[in-house]
Amino acid sequence: MTGTVHLLKLSVGTEDIAGLADWQATKRAQTDDGLPRHITRMWPKRGDEILNGGSIFWVIKGVILCRQPVLRLDEYLSADGIRRCAIVCKPGLTRVEATPKRAFQGWRYLPVADAPRDLPEGRQDEDPLPPELSKALAAIGVR
């Protein structure tokens, strides 16, 4: 039986969750079947664990703010002829408890036990706080 692991990824250049959603709505950020994808140089060695219920957790301005389930890992051949991995996700972003995270390059594995919890259903539609405020509140233990 394969366990589950998540991915952790910086959303570089994104100001907030709405900005990530806007980016994912662009043709450039979608597969041919219209699903959001993130193209990365490295292919995850733990792909089976990711595909066993894993999500990609997005870090925006130093805070983990949302996630989306990973549906599949597609091969993507870039214009320079290099084979890359397209992490294909379920559309839509699920907000999670704001959790500070220092910057890093690429992506990281995130054990299920360390993943921030989803915000309760009633809070998913609230206007999100600015990432800087979410980070400050999370730093003092307010989520």
Sequence and secondary structure as in RCSB ss.txt:
>XXXX:A:sequence
MTGTVHLLKLSVGTEDIAGLADWQATKRAQTDDGLPRHITRMWPKRGDEILNGGSIFWVIKGVILCRQPVLRLDE
YLSADGIRRCAIVCKPGLTRVEATPKRAFQGWRYLPVADAPRDLPEGRQDEDPLPPELSKALAAIGVR
>XXXX:A:secstr
    EEEEEE TT  SHHHHHHHHTSGGGB TTS BEEEESS  TTHHHHTTT EEEEEETTEEEEEEEEEEEEE
EE TTS EEEEEEE SS EEEEEEE    SSEEEEEGGGS  B  GGGTTS    HHHHHHHHHTT  
